[in-house]
Amino acid sequence: MSRRLTRLPHGITIQQPVETIDQYKTPVTEWQDFASVLASVEPINGREFVLLKNTTSELTVRIRIYYYPGITTAMRVLYENRVFNIQSVIDYKELHQEMHLMCSEVFNSE
């Protein structure tokens, strides 16, 4: 087992999109829990830019977890009251012991 993961202080939920049909026969994407795991949530960098007269901030975060097969970039991570979009899934050192989920969080302010 990797020494780097001895402290995983955060509980996260990984969700997957599920397509359903609403009462008007319109496709709707709903989020369904895939897994709840312990993790280390580590901010990497942030940036701020203006988009359509609104200031937008983006935060890049690395989330480290024990290896959990089946996680894809179509999924998202819930941590406290925040939502992170998974940008890439990395099997750290290809040992099937530790995964890094590279994620982004976008904030819009007017």
C-alpha positions in Angstrom: 0.0 0.0 0.0 1.2 3.5 -0.8 2.6 5.5 2.0 1.3 8.7 0.4 -2.3 7.8 1.2 -1.9 7.2 4.9 -3.9 10.4 5.7 -7.2 10.8 3.8 -9.0 13.4 5.8 -11.9 14.1 3.5 -15.0 12.1 2.6 -16.2 12.5 -1.0 -18.9 11.1 -3.1 -18.3 10.2 -6.8 -21.4 10.5 -9.0 -22.3 9.3 -12.4 -24.7 10.8 -14.9 -27.9 8.8 -15.6 -30.2 9.7 -18.5 -33.9 9.6 -17.7 -37.1 10.8 -19.5 -39.2 13.4 -17.7 -43.0 13.7 -17.9 -42.8 15.6 -21.1 -40.7 12.9 -22.7 -37.6 15.1 -22.6 -34.2 13.5 -21.8 -32.9 14.7 -18.5 -29.5 14.0 -16.9 -29.7 13.1 -13.2 -26.7 12.3 -11.0 -26.5 9.0 -9.1 -24.0 8.1 -6.4 -21.3 5.7 -7.7 -19.1 5.5 -4.6 -18.3 7.3 -1.3 -14.6 7.1 -0.4 -12.0 8.8 1.7 -9.8 11.3 -0.1 -7.2 14.0 0.0 -8.5 17.2 -1.7 -5.6 19.4 -2.8 -6.0 22.7 -4.6 -3.4 23.0 -7.4 -4.1 26.4 -9.0 -6.7 28.9 -9.8 -7.5 31.6 -12.3 -10.0 34.3 -12.9 -11.3 35.6 -16.2 -14.1 37.7 -17.6 -16.7 35.8 -19.7 -19.7 37.5 -21.1 -19.4 40.4 -18.7 -19.3 38.1 -15.7 -16.2 37.3 -13.7 -15.5 33.6 -13.7 -13.1 31.8 -11.4 -11.8 28.3 -12.0 -10.0 26.2 -9.4 -8.0 23.1 -10.4 -7.9 20.4 -7.7 -6.2 17.0 -7.3 -8.2 14.5 -5.4 -6.2 11.5 -4.2 -8.0 8.2 -3.4 -7.3 4.5 -3.1 -7.6 2.7 -6.5 -11.3 2.4 -7.4 -12.0 0.9 -10.8 -14.7 2.3 -13.1 -14.2 6.0 -12.4 -14.4 8.1 -15.7 -14.2 11.7 -16.8 -18.0 11.6 -17.3 -18.4 11.6 -13.5 -18.2 14.3 -10.9 -17.1 14.6 -7.3 -19.1 16.1 -4.4 -17.1 17.4 -1.5 -19.0 19.3 1.2 -21.2 21.7 -0.7 -19.0 21.8 -3.7 -19.1 20.1 -7.1 -15.9 19.2 -9.1 -15.9 18.0 -12.7 -13.4 15.2 -13.3 -11.0 16.2 -16.1 -8.7 13.2 -15.9 -8.3 9.9 -14.0 -4.8 8.8 -13.3 -3.7 5.4 -12.0 -0.7 6.7 -10.1 2.5 4.8 -11.1 0.2 2.3 -12.9 0.2 0.1 -9.7 -3.6 0.0 -9.1 -3.1 1.3 -5.6 -3.7 5.0 -5.8 -5.7 7.3 -8.2 -5.4 11.0 -8.8 -8.6 12.6 -10.0 -7.7 15.9 -11.7 -10.8 18.1 -11.3 -12.0 21.6 -12.0 -14.5 23.8 -10.1 -16.0 26.8 -11.8 -17.5 29.8 -10.0 -19.5 32.5 -11.7 -20.0 35.9 -10.1 -21.8 38.9 -11.4 
